[in-house]
């Protein structure tokens, strides 16, 4: 029989797939001898079986009953017994951390009788009534489906009538009355009574946690974090310990190092006389963890010891939840903590210096996505002015947006293209859609361990928490600062998540310290730690990576910047970008030319301009390869819009005058060249074969630029790339012309000009016939933007705005295939083309120059597919370098483990 329940004494952290992250780590702490309240875990397999069938797996409750009996025996108490009852918590525990996205029910086992026993045993009726209130509230919303806002409203009405702000000021009598109000509310809303049977409470709570795996916010979070939907959640059943038993009790969340900066030292929040949910929810402002040393020095010392044990054992930043029950410290959870990008780099470097991890492990613990965040601009402090408010810098970065006070409006306004800042007193899991939609999150309550802080850090979202001087009035849709300034909804503010400050208006941006270092080696003293950590990670990546990293650059300036960022050449130089601006007129003349001679004159005027462009790029990348793509887009892109021209001519005629002759000629040309689907029409290699002299002009410009650099003592390495080839005969025809022109240039210049000729693989047919195309091509470069369009049948300009959001919401794909390579479809074509191309030409150089070349996940795919290089925009070069190194480490780890 399949086993579905494990005691904490039976597991370990290597069982996270079965026991979930929380259960595996509770078992690990138990194994280490730390003070963990005893309990047991229902496996993810049990959850998956329940979700698949709608019923409990065979034998599940017999196993639960057996483990419950053992738990009762060790405690010397029975679940929910009338005198001194054993109480339980029921918590979710997915394999990957999903903070606040699934359900938790505390104080299972309380009822109208056992609450009296708890009051007597604890010596505090208020504590007992408060615990019962929490159970009824959690159970009513989580298990029985009553709107959580109804309970909050009843609680707010009671506090208002008593003239108190916090729950702790309500009396036992107040809380007893509130329980009755809650029970009446449940009965009115559901037709059921709150269950008095502890066994029924436990069973229904467990099943509710299973069901919460498919809750709306859990599904949304998984889509955002790319967590698979079929993993399921474990459920942890654990003996309750209480932090709300008075001043000698409390709950807290702690980090072994600062999750925002990576700096060493204990960081966290503590809340006296409170249960753990109060800390995470941010409904009461906490005190710093350092205050615990004054309040309870013995517990603080024990906590420090346990945290040091866990950090050395996990060899990483640990996030810990704990409760102190009348002076006794209990460890309720640990996990490898979420951290900001800055903290990730600093922490990896420091742990390597301390000998806890190797340099390769340090590289594996940072990411290209994190590096990209560190390269984002920052606010110009000198131009920021006086802050509206200051709070806890929970998640760094700079964000500007219009203030909104609820999730619904945040989502709606963001969908309309507006940048917004979500402002709340504190966030709850239900605010997740608004947090995703917003540029930043600002709360007036909570600290670094509140829900807003933890979720924002995990998403890389700018966040400032605990801005206590702000009064947030969500009903009136405004906030008021300490000096009386009123900020209405829609007002633009700037949120500095690094400094924990909020400013009125849009503060100007400046380059980040990391960008300045990458550009010219400058170190900002205030950011030296993270800059040095980034430099070390990139250096290690460059040492271990196999993939070269080149840049997409169309100007000498872009090429020079890319080289400073570590690019090893230009993988894509788009010549059509050189035909914009004033040169557009020359292209128009070429298109409108009525004779061969007129067209040749226009091409002759373009030649020196193209030659100068190529010479500058080759100089900037001297000694490194520069892949120059011949003209690719349809020529109509260089002409005026057909409708605009027609309207202009019609308007002139309607006024009784004559239309401009140039407009009339242009309209004729535009109509002649009009295509229903120009991206699949006359462009790329087809254009070169149809328009006489176009290929020759571009190749001559390249050849003469190469010759000029050679005569100047340079080492130019130009490569000529033919776009949109679908058949080897197209490439053969263009290749013959290229070689003829280069031979002419060599003869005329007196130096040998030899440029490899290759092609872009951007059509499914090219990928499927790559073996034959390699007979003519000396290199391949995958144009994954067009390959994605033509494989999916998507017109990128249309579909992203029309229906991609619906496809993402419905899970048709987890991320846009234009952002991260579609491995199953487009990736399979890449694999076929690599294999067949190298079967024909074993020394074939293969790269990628679409936008996927700078996407971290796609870089790992290209490494595994055997490509020689990736090419991306200059600012993505450091990201690609880092990920290419991490990809090489992944390959090594895989071979070692196999």
Buried (B, 14 or more C-beta within 10 A) or exposed (E): EEEBBBBBEBBBBEBBBBBBBBBBBBBBBBBBEBBBBBBBBBBBBBBBBBBEEEEBBEEBBEBBEEBBEBBBEEBEBBBBBBEBBBBBBBBBBBBBBBBBBBBBBBBBBBBEBBBBBBBBBBEBBBBBBBBBBBBBBBBBBBBBEBEBEBBBEBBEEBBEEEEBEEBBEBEBEBBBBBBEBBBEBBBEBEEEEBBEEBBEBBBBBBBBBBBBBBBEBBBBBBBBBEBEBEBBBBBBBBBBBBBBBBEBBBBBBBBBBBBBBBBBEBBBBBBBBBBBBBBBBBBBBBBBBEBBBEBBEEBBEBBBEBBEBBBEBBBBBBBBBBBBBEEBBBBBBBBBBBBBBBBBBBBBBBBBEEEBBEBBBBBBBBBBBBBBBBBBEBBEEEEBEEBBBBBBBBBBBBBBBBBBBBBEBBBBBBEEEBBBBBBBBBBBBEBBBBBBBBBBBBBBBBBBBBBBBBBBBBBBBBBBBBBBBBBBEEEEBBBBBEEEEEBEBBBBBBBBBBBBBBBBEEBEBBBBBBBBBBEEEEEEEEBEBBBBBBBBBBEBBBEBBBBBBBBBBBBBEBBBBBBBBBBBBBBBBBBBBBBEEEBBEBBBBBBBBEEEEEBBBBBEBBBEBBBBBBBBBBBBBBEBBBBBBBBBBBBBBBBBEBEEBBEBBEEBEEEEEEBEEEBEEBBEBBEEBEEEEBBBBBBBBBBBBEBEBBBBBBBBBBBBBBBBBBEEEBEBBBBBBBBBBBBBEBBBBBBEBBBEBBBBBBEEBEBEBEBBBBBBBBBBBBBBBBBBBBEBBBBBBBBBBBBBBBBBEBEBEEBBEEEBEEBBEEEEBBBBBBBBBBBEBBBEBBBBBBEBBBEBBEEBBBBBBBBBBBBBBBBBBBBBBBBBBBBBBBBBBBBBBBBBBBBBBBBEEEEEEE
